Amino acid sequence: MKKLVVKIEKTSTGFSAYCEKYPAFTTGKTLTELSSNMVESLNLYFDEEGKGRKVTARDLNFQLDLGNLFEIFPINVKAFSNRLGMNYTLLIQYVKGVKKPSAKQTEKILEGMQEIGKELCEIRLV
């Protein structure tokens, strides 16, 4: 079964999300709560419509734009651009939505974020 695309946006109280294919939307204070609420929202819709379909979080493909990513995870854009070897001004334009990154640039940014996440997971405090 193809995953359902769910768009995420940062709000002043947490997060909001909506499904592109079905009329389901929700909010949550955390990303975990948002995911759970979206599963519930979609399942309520499918029950109401008599579709007999049940979804889990694994059936959902959560997506957010680059600006929201930097809002959710407040990373220093200058330091991050240096780490990626990417022009700072260009990265700022991507973050602010002035320019849209190519698929290659998007992948480079995502890989850089994931690399930071892996490094953080490996940290052990003494």
MMTF fields as JSON, N, C-alpha, C and O atoms, coordinates in Angstrom:
{
  "mmtfVersion": "1.0.0",
  "mmtfProducer": "UNKNOWN",
  "numBonds": 503,
  "numAtoms": 504,
  "numGroups": 126,
  "numChains": 1,
  "numModels": 1,
  "chainsPerModel": [1],
  "groupsPerChain": [126],
  "chainIdList": ["A"],
  "bondAtomList": [4, 2, 8, 6, 12, 10, 16, 14, 20, 18, 24, 22, 28, 26, 32, 30, 36, 34, 40, 38, 44, 42, 48, 46, 52, 50, 56, 54, 60, 58, 64, 62, 68, 66, 72, 70, 76, 74, 80, 78, 84, 82, 88, 86, 92, 90, 96, 94, 100, 98, 104, 102, 108, 106, 112, 110, 116, 114, 120, 118, 124, 122, 128, 126, 132, 130, 136, 134, 140, 138, 144, 142, 148, 146, 152, 150, 156, 154, 160, 158, 164, 162, 168, 166, 172, 170, 176, 174, 180, 178, 184, 182, 188, 186, 192, 190, 196, 194, 200, 198, 204, 202, 208, 206, 212, 210, 216, 214, 220, 218, 224, 222, 228, 226, 232, 230, 236, 234, 240, 238, 244, 242, 248, 246, 252, 250, 256, 254, 260, 258, 264, 262, 268, 266, 272, 270, 276, 274, 280, 278, 284, 282, 288, 286, 292, 290, 296, 294, 300, 298, 304, 302, 308, 306, 312, 310, 316, 314, 320, 318, 324, 322, 328, 326, 332, 330, 336, 334, 340, 338, 344, 342, 348, 346, 352, 350, 356, 354, 360, 358, 364, 362, 368, 366, 372, 370, 376, 374, 380, 378, 384, 382, 388, 386, 392, 390, 396, 394, 400, 398, 404, 402, 408, 406, 412, 410, 416, 414, 420, 418, 424, 422, 428, 426, 432, 430, 436, 434, 440, 438, 444, 442, 448, 446, 452, 450, 456, 454, 460, 458, 464, 462, 468, 466, 472, 470, 476, 474, 480, 478, 484, 482, 488, 486, 492, 490, 496, 494, 500, 498],
  "bondOrderList": [1, 1, 1, 1, 1, 1, 1, 1, 1, 1, 1, 1, 1, 1, 1, 1, 1, 1, 1, 1, 1, 1, 1, 1, 1, 1, 1, 1, 1, 1, 1, 1, 1, 1, 1, 1, 1, 1, 1, 1, 1, 1, 1, 1, 1, 1, 1, 1, 1, 1, 1, 1, 1, 1, 1, 1, 1, 1, 1, 1, 1, 1, 1, 1, 1, 1, 1, 1, 1, 1, 1, 1, 1, 1, 1, 1, 1, 1, 1, 1, 1, 1, 1, 1, 1, 1, 1, 1, 1, 1, 1, 1, 1, 1, 1, 1, 1, 1, 1, 1, 1, 1, 1, 1, 1, 1, 1, 1, 1, 1, 1, 1, 1, 1, 1, 1, 1, 1, 1, 1, 1, 1, 1, 1, 1],
  "groupList": [{"groupName": "MET", "atomNameList": ["N", "CA", "C", "O"], "elementList": ["N", "C", "C", "O"], "formalChargeList": [0, 0, 0, 0], "bondAtomList": [1, 0, 2, 1, 3, 2], "bondOrderList": [1, 1, 2], "singleLetterCode": "M", "chemCompType": "L-PEPTIDE LINKING"}, {"groupName": "LYS", "atomNameList": ["N", "CA", "C", "O"], "elementList": ["N", "C", "C", "O"], "formalChargeList": [0, 0, 0, 0], "bondAtomList": [1, 0, 2, 1, 3, 2], "bondOrderList": [1, 1, 2], "singleLetterCode": "K", "chemCompType": "L-PEPTIDE LINKING"}, {"groupName": "LEU", "atomNameList": ["N", "CA", "C", "O"], "elementList": ["N", "C", "C", "O"], "formalChargeList": [0, 0, 0, 0], "bondAtomList": [1, 0, 2, 1, 3, 2], "bondOrderList": [1, 1, 2], "singleLetterCode": "L", "chemCompType": "L-PEPTIDE LINKING"}, {"groupName": "VAL", "atomNameList": ["N", "CA", "C", "O"], "elementList": ["N", "C", "C", "O"], "formalChargeList": [0, 0, 0, 0], "bondAtomList": [1, 0, 2, 1, 3, 2], "bondOrderList": [1, 1, 2], "singleLetterCode": "V", "chemCompType": "L-PEPTIDE LINKING"}, {"groupName": "ILE", "atomNameList": ["N", "CA", "C", "O"], "elementList": ["N", "C", "C", "O"], "formalChargeList": [0, 0, 0, 0], "bondAtomList": [1, 0, 2, 1, 3, 2], "bondOrderList": [1, 1, 2], "singleLetterCode": "I", "chemCompType": "L-PEPTIDE LINKING"}, {"groupName": "GLU", "atomNameList": ["N", "CA", "C", "O"], "elementList": ["N", "C", "C", "O"], "formalChargeList": [0, 0, 0, 0], "bondAtomList": [1, 0, 2, 1, 3, 2], "bondOrderList": [1, 1, 2], "singleLetterCode": "E", "chemCompType": "L-PEPTIDE LINKING"}, {"groupName": "THR", "atomNameList": ["N", "CA", "C", "O"], "elementList": ["N", "C", "C", "O"], "formalChargeList": [0, 0, 0, 0], "bondAtomList": [1, 0, 2, 1, 3, 2], "bondOrderList": [1, 1, 2], "singleLetterCode": "T", "chemCompType": "L-PEPTIDE LINKING"}, {"groupName": "SER", "atomNameList": ["N", "CA", "C", "O"], "elementList": ["N", "C", "C", "O"], "formalChargeList": [0, 0, 0, 0], "bondAtomList": [1, 0, 2, 1, 3, 2], "bondOrderList": [1, 1, 2], "singleLetterCode": "S", "chemCompType": "L-PEPTIDE LINKING"}, {"groupName": "GLY", "atomNameList": ["N", "CA", "C", "O"], "elementList": ["N", "C", "C", "O"], "formalChargeList": [0, 0, 0, 0], "bondAtomList": [1, 0, 2, 1, 3, 2], "bondOrderList": [1, 1, 2], "singleLetterCode": "G", "chemCompType": "PEPTIDE LINKING"}, {"groupName": "PHE", "atomNameList": ["N", "CA", "C", "O"], "elementList": ["N", "C", "C", "O"], "formalChargeList": [0, 0, 0, 0], "bondAtomList": [1, 0, 2, 1, 3, 2], "bondOrderList": [1, 1, 2], "singleLetterCode": "F", "chemCompType": "L-PEPTIDE LINKING"}, {"groupName": "ALA", "atomNameList": ["N", "CA", "C", "O"], "elementList": ["N", "C", "C", "O"], "formalChargeList": [0, 0, 0, 0], "bondAtomList": [1, 0, 2, 1, 3, 2], "bondOrderList": [1, 1, 2], "singleLetterCode": "A", "chemCompType": "L-PEPTIDE LINKING"}, {"groupName": "TYR", "atomNameList": ["N", "CA", "C", "O"], "elementList": ["N", "C", "C", "O"], "formalChargeList": [0, 0, 0, 0], "bondAtomList": [1, 0, 2, 1, 3, 2], "bondOrderList": [1, 1, 2], "singleLetterCode": "Y", "chemCompType": "L-PEPTIDE LINKING"}, {"groupName": "CYS", "atomNameList": ["N", "CA", "C", "O"], "elementList": ["N", "C", "C", "O"], "formalChargeList": [0, 0, 0, 0], "bondAtomList": [1, 0, 2, 1, 3, 2], "bondOrderList": [1, 1, 2], "singleLetterCode": "C", "chemCompType": "L-PEPTIDE LINKING"}, {"groupName": "PRO", "atomNameList": ["N", "CA", "C", "O"], "elementList": ["N", "C", "C", "O"], "formalChargeList": [0, 0, 0, 0], "bondAtomList": [1, 0, 2, 1, 3, 2], "bondOrderList": [1, 1, 2], "singleLetterCode": "P", "chemCompType": "L-PEPTIDE LINKING"}, {"groupName": "ASN", "atomNameList": ["N", "CA", "C", "O"], "elementList": ["N", "C", "C", "O"], "formalChargeList": [0, 0, 0, 0], "bondAtomList": [1, 0, 2, 1, 3, 2], "bondOrderList": [1, 1, 2], "singleLetterCode": "N", "chemCompType": "L-PEPTIDE LINKING"}, {"groupName": "ASP", "atomNameList": ["N", "CA", "C", "O"], "elementList": ["N", "C", "C", "O"], "formalChargeList": [0, 0, 0, 0], "bondAtomList": [1, 0, 2, 1, 3, 2], "bondOrderList": [1, 1, 2], "singleLetterCode": "D", "chemCompType": "L-PEPTIDE LINKING"}, {"groupName": "ARG", "atomNameList": ["N", "CA", "C", "O"], "elementList": ["N", "C", "C", "O"], "formalChargeList": [0, 0, 0, 0], "bondAtomList": [1, 0, 2, 1, 3, 2], "bondOrderList": [1, 1, 2], "singleLetterCode": "R", "chemCompType": "L-PEPTIDE LINKING"}, {"groupName": "GLN", "atomNameList": ["N", "CA", "C", "O"], "elementList": ["N", "C", "C", "O"], "formalChargeList": [0, 0, 0, 0], "bondAtomList": [1, 0, 2, 1, 3, 2], "bondOrderList": [1, 1, 2], "singleLetterCode": "Q", "chemCompType": "L-PEPTIDE LINKING"}],
  "groupTypeList": [0, 1, 1, 2, 3, 3, 1, 4, 5, 1, 6, 7, 6, 8, 9, 7, 10, 11, 12, 5, 1, 11, 13, 10, 9, 6, 6, 8, 1, 6, 2, 6, 5, 2, 7, 7, 14, 0, 3, 5, 7, 2, 14, 2, 11, 9, 15, 5, 5, 8, 1, 8, 16, 1, 3, 6, 10, 16, 15, 2, 14, 9, 17, 2, 15, 2, 8, 14, 2, 9, 5, 4, 9, 13, 4, 14, 3, 1, 10, 9, 7, 14, 16, 2, 8, 0, 14, 11, 6, 2, 2, 4, 17, 11, 3, 1, 8, 3, 1, 1, 13, 7, 10, 1, 17, 6, 5, 1, 4, 2, 5, 8, 0, 17, 5, 4, 8, 1, 5, 2, 12, 5, 4, 16, 2, 3],
  "groupIdList": [1, 2, 3, 4, 5, 6, 7, 8, 9, 10, 11, 12, 13, 14, 15, 16, 17, 18, 19, 20, 21, 22, 23, 24, 25, 26, 27, 28, 29, 30, 31, 32, 33, 34, 35, 36, 37, 38, 39, 40, 41, 42, 43, 44, 45, 46, 47, 48, 49, 50, 51, 52, 53, 54, 55, 56, 57, 58, 59, 60, 61, 62, 63, 64, 65, 66, 67, 68, 69, 70, 71, 72, 73, 74, 75, 76, 77, 78, 79, 80, 81, 82, 83, 84, 85, 86, 87, 88, 89, 90, 91, 92, 93, 94, 95, 96, 97, 98, 99, 100, 101, 102, 103, 104, 105, 106, 107, 108, 109, 110, 111, 112, 113, 114, 115, 116, 117, 118, 119, 120, 121, 122, 123, 124, 125, 126],
  "secStructList": [7, 7, 7, 3, 3, 3, 3, 3, 3, 3, 3, 6, 6, 3, 3, 3, 3, 3, 3, 1, 1, 1, 1, 7, 3, 3, 3, 3, 1, 1, 2, 2, 2, 2, 2, 2, 2, 2, 2, 2, 2, 2, 2, 2, 2, 2, 2, 2, 2, 6, 7, 7, 7, 7, 7, 7, 4, 4, 4, 3, 3, 3, 3, 7, 7, 2, 2, 2, 2, 2, 2, 2, 1, 7, 7, 7, 2, 2, 2, 2, 2, 2, 2, 2, 6, 7, 7, 2, 2, 2, 2, 2, 2, 2, 2, 2, 6, 1, 1, 7, 7, 7, 2, 2, 2, 2, 2, 2, 2, 2, 2, 2, 2, 2, 2, 2, 2, 2, 2, 2, 2, 2, 7, 7, 7, 7],
  "xCoordList": [0.846, 0.0, 0.896, 1.881, 0.55, 1.307, 1.076, -0.041, 2.155, 2.041, 1.258, 1.317, 0.531, -0.237, 0.651, 1.319, 0.661, 1.473, 0.742, -0.417, 1.454, 0.92, 1.88, 3.061, 1.372, 2.178, 2.131, 1.063, 3.299, 3.425, 3.814, 4.617, 3.232, 3.592, 3.778, 3.061, 4.733, 4.973, 3.974, 3.73, 3.396, 2.467, 2.957, 3.924, 2.297, 2.699, 2.43, 3.033, 1.537, 1.203, 1.739, 1.496, 2.451, 2.989, 3.057, 3.847, 2.205, 2.243, 0.834, -0.09, 0.689, -0.55, -0.171, 0.949, -1.112, -0.848, -2.141, -3.233, -1.987, -3.133, -2.702, -1.551, -3.634, -3.391, -3.726, -4.757, -2.847, -3.089, -4.249, -4.981, -4.418, -5.389, -6.783, -7.78, -6.852, -8.13, -8.369, -7.413, -9.636, -9.938, -9.687, -10.618, -8.43, -8.04, -6.983, -6.023, -7.172, -6.206, -6.223, -7.182, -5.141, -5.037, -3.965, -3.279, -3.834, -2.775, -2.16, -2.696, -1.033, -0.389, 0.694, 1.286, 0.952, 2.001, 3.387, 4.353, 3.486, 4.759, 4.563, 3.433, 5.668, 5.568, 4.986, 4.263, 5.297, 4.751, 3.238, 2.507, 2.776, 1.335, 0.662, -0.428, 1.309, 0.765, 0.581, -0.456, 1.57, 1.5, 0.335, -0.445, 0.223, -0.865, -2.226, -3.159, -2.333, -3.595, -3.967, -5.145, -2.961, -3.25, -3.74, -4.652, -3.145, -3.615, -5.075, -5.902, -5.382, -6.756, -7.705, -8.804, -7.289, -8.117, -8.425, -9.569, -7.407, -7.621, -8.51, -9.391, -8.285, -9.104, -10.559, -11.464, -10.798, -12.172, -12.821, -13.984, -12.058, -12.572, -12.922, -14.008, -12.008, -12.254, -13.446, -14.228, -13.59, -14.746, -16.045, -17.022, -16.044, -17.24, -17.657, -18.845, -16.664, -16.943, -17.196, -17.522, -17.046, -17.267, -16.238, -16.536, -15.034, -13.981, -13.31, -12.636, -13.49, -12.908, -11.394, -10.784, -10.795, -9.336, -8.849, -9.473, -7.741, -7.091, -5.66, -4.971, -5.217, -3.839, -3.089, -3.68, -1.776, -0.878, 0.118, 0.117, 0.951, 1.959, 2.887, 3.419, 3.081, 3.951, 3.353, 4.067, 2.056, 1.385, 1.471, 1.005, 2.066, 2.101, 3.506, 4.494, 3.574, 4.831, 4.739, 4.165, 5.313, 5.258, 6.284, 7.443, 5.853, 6.73, 6.604, 5.528, 7.729, 7.704, 8.696, 9.652, 8.471, 9.377, 10.618, 10.661, 11.617, 12.913, 12.818, 13.481, 12.003, 11.84, 11.302, 11.773, 10.312, 9.757, 10.773, 10.806, 11.597, 12.631, 13.553, 13.87, 13.982, 14.875, 14.147, 14.777, 12.831, 12.049, 11.867, 11.934, 11.639, 11.459, 12.775, 12.824, 13.835, 15.166, 16.033, 16.643, 16.095, 16.79, 18.312, 19.038, 18.76, 20.182, 20.749, 20.093, 21.951, 22.633, 22.897, 23.683, 22.242, 22.322, 23.731, 24.193, 24.415, 25.787, 26.706, 27.457, 26.65, 27.498, 27.125, 27.999, 25.836, 25.387, 25.841, 26.248, 25.773, 26.221, 27.715, 28.16, 28.495, 29.929, 30.17, 31.029, 29.421, 29.558, 29.249, 29.916, 28.231, 27.837, 28.731, 28.758, 29.465, 30.225, 29.291, 29.553, 28.2, 27.187, 27.23, 27.507, 26.962, 26.94, 25.873, 24.711, 26.283, 25.388, 24.183, 23.049, 24.424, 23.346, 22.326, 21.122, 22.804, 21.911, 21.069, 19.866, 21.703, 20.97, 19.904, 18.791, 20.233, 19.254, 18.056, 16.911, 18.322, 17.23, 16.342, 15.125, 16.936, 16.152, 15.293, 14.104, 15.913, 15.22, 14.046, 12.984, 14.232, 13.183, 12.161, 11.171, 12.394, 11.456, 11.594, 10.733, 12.678, 12.912, 13.251, 12.799, 14.047, 14.407, 14.071, 14.05, 13.81, 13.52, 14.759, 15.266, 15.252, 16.441, 16.135, 15.024, 17.141, 17.002, 16.92, 17.163, 16.583, 16.517, 17.885, 17.974, 18.941, 20.302, 20.647, 21.215, 20.309, 20.579, 19.736, 20.216, 18.487, 17.615, 18.203, 18.225, 18.678, 19.286, 20.541, 20.774, 21.341, 22.558, 22.21, 22.863, 21.193, 20.755, 20.214, 20.549, 19.385, 18.816, 19.908, 19.882, 20.852, 21.956, 22.768, 23.205, 22.971, 23.686, 22.95, 23.565, 21.637, 20.812, 20.878, 21.031, 20.761, 20.793, 22.153, 22.234, 23.207, 24.555, 24.684, 25.255, 24.159, 24.172, 23.39, 23.832, 22.238, 21.428, 22.176, 22.119, 22.874, 23.653, 24.756, 24.992, 25.424, 26.493, 25.942, 26.565, 24.787, 24.172, 23.808, 23.933, 23.363, 23.008, 24.227, 24.102, 25.392, 26.613, 27.264, 28.183, 26.805, 27.401, 27.104, 25.978, 28.131, 27.99, 28.59, 29.763, 27.79, 28.266, 28.87, 28.401, 29.913, 30.557, 30.344, 30.81],
  "yCoordList": [-1.177, 0.0, 1.247, 1.311, 2.216, 3.458, 4.294, 4.381, 4.907, 5.735, 7.009, 7.551, 7.466, 8.7, 9.875, 9.841, 10.911, 12.097, 12.995, 13.358, 13.342, 14.229, 15.409, 15.226, 16.604, 17.824, 18.347, 18.435, 18.69, 19.196, 20.669, 21.092, 21.438, 22.846, 23.148, 22.61, 24.003, 24.457, 25.563, 26.434, 25.522, 26.569, 27.134, 26.633, 28.162, 28.767, 27.843, 28.009, 26.879, 25.966, 24.553, 23.676, 24.325, 22.988, 22.752, 23.379, 21.823, 21.449, 21.233, 20.911, 21.417, 21.044, 20.188, 20.271, 19.367, 18.492, 18.235, 18.265, 17.983, 17.612, 16.57, 16.544, 15.721, 14.683, 15.256, 15.906, 15.01, 15.548, 14.86, 15.502, 13.576, 12.799, 12.741, 12.632, 12.813, 12.675, 13.878, 14.525, 14.184, 15.335, 15.025, 14.892, 14.918, 14.643, 15.659, 15.901, 16.247, 17.212, 17.123, 16.636, 17.605, 17.517, 18.464, 19.127, 18.513, 19.284, 18.426, 17.378, 18.882, 18.201, 19.079, 19.9, 18.906, 19.697, 19.186, 19.949, 17.881, 17.27, 16.525, 16.283, 16.167, 15.4, 14.013, 13.478, 13.433, 12.123, 12.203, 11.355, 13.226, 13.42, 13.69, 13.183, 14.482, 14.801, 13.532, 13.352, 12.666, 11.407, 10.556, 10.044, 10.41, 9.622, 10.218, 9.491, 11.528, 12.202, 12.06, 11.933, 12.08, 11.939, 10.53, 10.355, 9.536, 8.158, 8.064, 7.482, 8.64, 8.623, 9.367, 8.888, 10.519, 11.318, 10.558, 10.531, 9.948, 9.184, 7.971, 7.678, 7.268, 6.09, 6.469, 5.729, 7.609, 8.093, 8.394, 8.061, 9.023, 9.321, 8.03, 7.916, 7.062, 5.805, 5.05, 4.456, 5.069, 4.43, 5.112, 4.447, 6.438, 7.215, 7.012, 6.986, 6.871, 6.686, 5.221, 4.911, 4.319, 2.897, 2.274, 1.321, 2.807, 2.32, 1.05, 0.355, 0.743, -0.48, -0.5, -1.569, 0.651, 0.745, 1.205, 2.056, 0.647, 1.066, 1.464, 0.766, 2.585, 3.018, 3.053, 3.177, 2.941, 3.114, 4.202, 4.673, 4.594, 5.625, 5.188, 6.029, 3.891, 3.384, 3.601, 3.546, 3.845, 4.082, 5.541, 5.9, 6.378, 7.812, 8.277, 7.8, 9.211, 9.834, 11.305, 12.122, 11.631, 12.997, 13.858, 13.468, 15.028, 15.94, 17.351, 17.779, 18.058, 19.463, 20.217, 19.635, 21.515, 22.284, 22.68, 22.572, 23.136, 23.448, 24.526, 24.434, 25.546, 26.611, 26.081, 26.465, 25.193, 24.591, 23.697, 23.631, 23.015, 22.161, 22.984, 22.57, 24.147, 24.994, 25.698, 26.13, 25.816, 26.384, 25.344, 25.675, 24.105, 23.029, 22.709, 22.536, 22.636, 22.34, 23.574, 23.712, 24.474, 25.753, 25.591, 25.814, 25.202, 25.005, 26.306, 26.989, 26.639, 27.82, 27.619, 26.754, 28.416, 28.243, 28.509, 27.829, 29.483, 29.798, 28.608, 28.199, 28.056, 26.907, 25.696, 24.946, 25.51, 24.369, 24.506, 23.522, 25.718, 25.923, 25.642, 25.068, 26.048, 25.748, 24.246, 23.731, 23.557, 22.104, 21.405, 20.441, 21.909, 21.31, 21.736, 21.09, 22.834, 23.389, 24.084, 24.117, 24.637, 25.294, 26.796, 27.224, 27.571, 29.016, 29.423, 29.034, 30.213, 30.639, 31.409, 31.143, 32.356, 33.179, 32.323, 32.563, 31.334, 30.446, 29.611, 29.448, 29.083, 28.28, 29.127, 28.653, 30.36, 31.268, 31.474, 31.501, 31.616, 31.786, 30.547, 30.664, 29.368, 28.127, 28.098, 27.783, 28.431, 28.381, 29.354, 29.029, 30.551, 31.577, 31.392, 32.121, 30.428, 30.162, 31.092, 31.101, 31.885, 32.788, 31.975, 32.292, 30.929, 30.016, 28.601, 28.283, 27.762, 26.349, 25.534, 25.644, 24.712, 23.916, 22.811, 22.284, 22.48, 21.357, 20.063, 20.056, 18.988, 17.681, 17.321, 16.759, 17.642, 17.342, 18.155, 17.618, 19.435, 20.287, 19.858, 19.857, 19.495, 19.025, 17.781, 17.659, 16.86, 15.625, 15.94, 15.324, 16.884, 17.276, 17.843, 17.518, 18.678, 19.272, 18.195, 18.17, 17.312, 16.234, 15.312, 14.939, 14.947, 14.091, 14.783, 14.136, 16.094, 16.847, 16.833, 16.67, 17.005, 16.946, 15.563, 15.43, 14.534, 13.162, 12.824, 12.094, 13.35, 13.128, 13.74, 13.124, 14.937, 15.574, 14.72, 14.521, 14.218, 13.353, 12.105, 11.714, 11.477, 10.274, 10.604, 9.852, 11.721, 12.124, 12.399, 12.032, 13.038, 13.3, 11.999, 11.899, 11.014, 9.713, 8.989, 8.18, 9.272, 8.595, 9.248, 8.676, 10.427, 11.14, 10.408, 9.974, 10.278, 9.703, 10.701, 11.056, 11.148, 12.107, 11.36, 10.287, 11.94, 11.316, 12.158, 11.8],
  "zCoordList": [0.0, 0.0, 0.0, 0.736, -0.817, -0.903, 0.355, 0.865, 0.842, 2.045, 1.745, 0.642, 2.745, 2.635, 3.016, 4.05, 2.191, 2.452, 3.442, 3.244, 4.516, 5.547, 5.681, 5.976, 5.466, 5.568, 7.0, 7.607, 7.528, 8.896, 8.852, 8.02, 9.762, 9.92, 11.397, 12.24, 11.71, 13.079, 13.378, 12.544, 14.582, 15.019, 16.35, 16.925, 16.83, 18.102, 19.287, 20.348, 19.119, 20.22, 20.015, 20.844, 18.943, 18.664, 17.172, 16.466, 16.689, 15.281, 14.747, 15.494, 13.438, 12.769, 11.57, 11.066, 11.117, 9.978, 9.224, 9.791, 7.933, 7.112, 6.094, 5.657, 5.727, 4.734, 3.361, 3.188, 2.382, 1.048, 0.331, -0.423, 0.559, -0.214, 0.411, -0.302, 1.726, 2.425, 3.34, 3.767, 3.644, 4.503, 5.981, 6.775, 6.316, 7.701, 8.107, 7.376, 9.273, 9.791, 11.303, 11.902, 11.917, 13.367, 13.873, 13.096, 15.19, 15.838, 16.931, 17.292, 17.449, 18.56, 19.145, 18.444, 20.425, 21.08, 20.722, 20.72, 20.415, 20.026, 18.707, 18.284, 18.066, 16.828, 17.084, 16.244, 18.233, 18.589, 18.743, 18.231, 19.453, 19.633, 18.289, 18.023, 17.452, 16.135, 15.305, 14.666, 15.314, 14.573, 15.053, 14.249, 16.351, 16.936, 16.585, 16.24, 16.674, 16.36, 14.884, 14.551, 13.996, 12.567, 12.251, 11.442, 12.878, 12.698, 13.128, 12.426, 14.283, 14.788, 13.843, 13.565, 13.354, 12.455, 11.165, 10.711, 10.584, 9.351, 9.586, 8.777, 10.683, 10.974, 11.232, 10.846, 11.877, 12.059, 10.707, 10.476, 9.826, 8.487, 7.745, 7.177, 7.749, 7.038, 7.627, 6.885, 8.951, 9.591, 9.166, 8.82, 9.195, 8.858, 7.403, 7.082, 6.535, 5.111, 4.75, 3.605, 5.73, 5.48, 4.558, 3.838, 4.58, 3.689, 4.202, 3.442, 5.491, 6.037, 6.034, 6.012, 6.056, 6.039, 7.399, 8.033, 7.847, 9.092, 8.76, 8.015, 9.313, 9.095, 10.415, 11.488, 10.31, 11.444, 11.061, 9.924, 11.986, 11.704, 10.571, 9.846, 10.417, 9.341, 7.954, 6.953, 7.893, 6.616, 6.181, 5.1, 7.024, 6.767, 6.414, 6.972, 5.482, 5.08, 5.488, 4.769, 6.653, 7.162, 6.437, 6.294, 5.981, 5.251, 5.819, 6.235, 5.825, 6.205, 5.35, 4.837, 5.195, 4.357, 5.145, 6.371, 4.417, 5.012, 6.079, 7.112, 5.844, 6.838, 8.151, 9.221, 8.073, 9.284, 9.98, 11.209, 9.207, 9.797, 10.693, 11.808, 10.205, 10.993, 12.133, 13.098, 12.027, 13.129, 14.24, 15.424, 13.855, 14.83, 15.528, 16.746, 14.739, 15.268, 15.04, 13.98, 16.025, 15.833, 15.747, 16.716, 14.573, 14.305, 13.744, 12.957, 14.146, 13.638, 12.142, 11.756, 11.316, 9.867, 9.355, 8.438, 9.931, 9.502, 9.76, 8.875, 10.962, 11.298, 10.446, 10.011, 10.212, 9.418, 7.968, 7.35, 7.423, 6.04, 5.916, 4.922, 6.928, 6.919, 6.955, 6.24, 7.778, 7.905, 6.572, 6.194, 5.873, 4.597, 3.437, 2.39, 3.637, 2.525, 1.532, 0.329, 2.06, 1.235, 1.505, 2.625, 0.498, 0.635, 1.652, 1.537, 2.649, 3.725, 3.189, 3.587, 2.293, 1.746, 1.004, 1.097, 0.276, -0.454, 0.51, 0.306, 1.558, 2.539, 3.24, 3.47, 3.577, 4.194, 3.256, 3.706, 1.966, 1.002, 0.957, 0.82, 1.069, 1.126, 2.387, 2.335, 3.522, 4.811, 4.841, 5.37, 4.273, 4.287, 3.166, 3.102, 2.29, 1.206, 0.018, -0.862, -0.024, -1.15, -2.397, -3.497, -2.212, -3.291, -2.859, -1.67, -3.842, -3.57, -3.935, -5.051, -2.996, -3.299, -4.31, -4.367, -5.096, -6.026, -5.222, -4.015, -5.888, -5.214, -4.638, -3.547, -5.367, -4.908, -3.658, -2.707, -3.656, -2.496, -1.297, -0.164, -1.547, -0.468, 0.174, 1.399, -0.651, -0.141, 0.674, 1.713, 0.215, 0.932, 2.311, 3.303, 2.368, 3.636, 4.566, 5.75, 4.038, 4.847, 5.384, 6.557, 4.547, 4.997, 6.089, 7.041, 5.958, 6.986, 8.311, 9.365, 8.266, 9.487, 10.116, 11.33, 9.284, 9.789, 10.395, 11.383, 9.806, 10.34, 11.738, 12.638, 11.912, 13.236, 14.227, 15.359, 13.811, 14.672, 15.098, 16.264, 14.168, 14.49, 15.488, 16.434, 15.275, 16.188, 17.582, 18.578, 17.662, 18.966, 19.675, 20.895, 18.922, 19.518, 20.079, 20.998, 19.535, 19.969, 21.183, 21.77, 21.566, 22.701, 23.999, 24.242, 24.828, 26.172, 27.151, 27.043, 28.095, 29.09, 30.268, 30.647, 30.839, 32.007, 33.237, 34.319]
}
